[in-house]
Amino acid sequence: MNTNETDLASFIAKSAKPYDPNSDEYNRSSFAAPIKAGKNTAIYNAHSYHTKVPPLGIVPYIEHYTSPGDLVLDPFCGSGMTGIAALMTGRNIVLNDLSPAAAHITYNYCTPVDVTALKREFERIQIAVQEEFAWLYGTICDQCGGPATIQYTLWSDIFECGRCGFNMVLWETAFDQDSQSLAAQFTCPSCGKEWRKAQLRRSGVCPVRTGYECRGKCKPKRKEHPPTQQELQLIKDIEQKSVPYWYPRTPLIQTQRCISAVLSTFETYRPLTSFIPSATCGRWQDFGTK
């Protein structure tokens, strides 16, 4: 939780006691056991974060080194997965991170909510943005011909051949589908000259694969195909539009780990528009960042 020093001291006093080497016995052998935890749980997928570890992969360590009711500290908590693992096993937690984004994600991951109210609000927003999302992410299922939702679009770099000027799509020219790896050397399909990527000038990008989910009864629901003409036209239509909503344009603080940028410089229309839909964008201005 967000707290001041007085609240934190009070919480620690209620949740733990200082270690006394004369009376306390703590003896744990090193943890040495295989751990397998998937990244496909509802909790894990609720919010993305780099270097994220599934809570179920942390639980065995907490259960081995601590007892129920103990206090667990994670001073570099990231998205709060250690906190979730601790709460799942009946421990108390103190979580901290210098990143405001990490602290925000952690707080919302580890703070109890009214599940019924949360579900009701999610359904309200889902209905409010349904028409806009259907246009932004709508496509057709190859199997049944019914409506489907785009889950991702894979883009490939394009490089200009240094000999003949042919624009080579890296995905088609250098990517090995079997090994799922990029070849160190590849051949220009126009003139036959061999190249390394570092020798060439990048001339652009293009979509090469679309991952989608059928909204009908197809199994499996998730499929992938080369971009259709309809999808390519949709991308063109999207690129010609301007974002109709207000969003923060304040430059980010420049540090050694964060380059100066604004939200609009690294978000395209599709994710930016879906990130701040009409049902919720008005609340952004409540934070006083406009």
N, C-alpha and C positions, 0 to 999 in steps of 0.2 A: 504494500500500500504506500501511497505518498504520505510522508510523515516528517515531523520535525524531530530534533534531538531528544526532547523531553518525552514525546510519545514512543520513540524507539527505545529509549532507556527503560521506560515502563514496560513495554512489550517484552524486552529481553529479560527483565527481572521476573516477569510472570511465566516466561516460557523456558527459562534455562537457569542454571546456577553455575558459579565459577568452579572450575575443576580444582579439586583438592587432592594433590598427590599422596597425602597421608591417609585419606579415607576412601577415595574413589579408586575403583579398579577398572581399567580399560585395557582390554587385550584382544586385538583382532588380528588374525593372520592375514597375509596378503590375499586379495581376491584374485582367484585364478580359475575362471570358468568361461566357457564360450557363451556369447550373448548374441541372440538374433532378434532384431526388432525391425518391423517394417515401417515404411514411410507413407503408408496409405490409410492411416486412421483419421477419423473426423477431427480429433484434437490437433494432430500434426498438420493437417491440411487447412485448418481454420485461418492461418496467416503465414505467409512465406517469410523466411529470414535466412541469411547466409550462415553457413556452418551449423545448421540446425541438427540436433540429435533427438531422435524419438524418445519421449518420456519412458516408454517401456524398456529402452536400452539403458536408462539411468537407474531405474528402480532397483535392480539387483545390487548395485553398489551402495545405495542408501540403506537398503535392508541389511547389508553385510556389515557396514561400518557404524550404523546408528541403531537406536531402539525407538519404538513408538513413543511420541511425546518429546523427543529430542528436538533441538533447534538446529536447522541446517542453514548455513550461510553460503550464498553465491554472490561474490562481489563483482562478477563479470557475467551477469545473468543472460545477456542476449535477449532472446524471445521468451525466456522463462520456463524452459522445459525442465530444468532441475527443480524449479518450484512446483510444477505440476506433479512430477514424480514424488516429491516429498509429501505433498498434500494427499496423493493417492495412497500413501503408506502411513498416514497418521502422524506425520512430523509437522513441526512449525517451521516457518521460513522467514528469512530476511534476504531480500533480493535487491541488488543495486547494479546500475550501469550508467556510464557517463553519457550514453546516447539517449536523447529524449525519445526517439522512436522506439528504442528497445524498452525503455521504462514504460512507455505507453502500452506497447504490445503485452509486456509482462503483466502489468496491472490488470488489463482486461482478460488475460488468460487465467489469472489466479484469483480474481474477485468473484464471489458468488453472485449469480443473477437470478431473476425471476424467469424461469425457462418458458413459462406460458406467455409472459409479456414479450419476451425476446422473439418467440416464434410468431406472435401476432404482428409485431413490428416488421419482421422480415417479410412476412406475407404481404403486408401493406406496401412496402417498398417494391417488392417483386411485381405486384400488379401495376404500380405506378410507372415502372420503367419497362414493362413488358413490350410495348409497341416499339420503343426506341431500340431496345436490345435485339428484337427480332429483325430489325433492319440492319443493324450493325454486324450481327453475327449469324444471320440466317443463311442457310444453304440447303442443298437437296441430297438425300441419302442415295448412294449408288444402288443399294440393294432393293429398296422398296419404292423409291421415287418419292417418298414423303418428306416432310420438313425435318431439318436437322440443324444443330447448333455448332458453329465453329468453335473449337476448343483452343486451337493455336494455328498460326501460319508460320511455316519455316521459310526463312529468307536466306538467299545465298549471295555471297560477294560475286561481282563480275570483274574480271581482269582483262585488260587489253593486251593482245599479243604484241610483243615488241618488234616482231618482224613484219607481219601483214596487217596488224591493226584489228584483227578479228576479236570481238567481245566474247570471252570464254566464261560461261557460267560455271563457277567452281564446283558446285554440286554435281553437275553433269560431266565435267571434265576430269576432276581429280578425286572425287569421293568414291570409295569402295563400299558398296552396299553390304557385301558379305562380311567384311571385317569391321565395318562401321568406323573407318579411319580415313584420313586424308593422305593421299600419296605425296611423298616428298618431291617427286618429279612427275610432271604430266605433259601431255603432248597437245599442241594446238590442233584442233580438228580441221582447221582450214589449210595450214601450210606445213604441218608435221614437225615444227620446231619444238624441242623439249625445253621446259622451263621449270624453275622453282618459283613459288609464290613471291618470295622476297625480291625477285628480279623484275616483277611486273608492276604496272600502275593500276590501281583499283579505279574502275570507271563507273561503278554503281552497284546496285543490289536489285534482286528480283525475287518474287515468291516462287518456291519450288514444290512445296508440299502443304496440304491442308489437312489438319486433324479435326474430325468432327464427331458429334454424338447424335445418333438417330433419336428422334423424339417419338418414334413409333414402337413397334414390338420386335424390331430386328435384334438378333443375337449373333455376335457381340454387338453392343450398341456403339462402341467406339471404333472408328475406322479412319483410314488415311487415303488420300488420293492426290494426284497432281492437281493444281488449281484449275478449276473449270473456267470457261469463258464468263460465266455468270459471276464467279468469285473475282476474277480479274477486273471485270467491269465495276464490281462493287468497290474494289480498292481504288479505282480511278475516281469513282463518284465521291468516296470518302475524302480522298486527298484534295478535292476541289472545294470542300466545305470548311468553314471556320467554326471553331468551338463556340457554341451559343451561350455558354455559361461563364460566370465569373470563376476564376481560380487564382491562387497566389502566384504572383510574378516577382516576388521579392527574391533577390539573389541569395543563394545559400552562402553560409560563412565559409571562407576559404581557409583551409588548414592543410597540413601535410597529407592528410588522409581524405580530404574532400575538396574537389575542385569547385570553383565558383560556377554556378549555373542557375538557371531558373527552370521551373517545372516545365514550361512550354518548350524548352530546347531539347528535352530528351523524351517527351511523350508525343506520340502521334495522335491524330484525331480519334481513332477508334478507342484505345485504352483511356485516353484523357476524358473523352466524352462519357464513357461508361463508368469512369471513376467518380465523376461528379454529376450524376444525372439530375434531372429537374426535381426529383422527389426529395433530394437531400442537399443540393448545392447551396441553397440559401443559408444553411447552417455554418458553412465555412466562414462567412463574414462575421459570425458571432465571436470568433477568436481574435478579432482585432488586427488581422494581418493584411487587410486590404490597403 
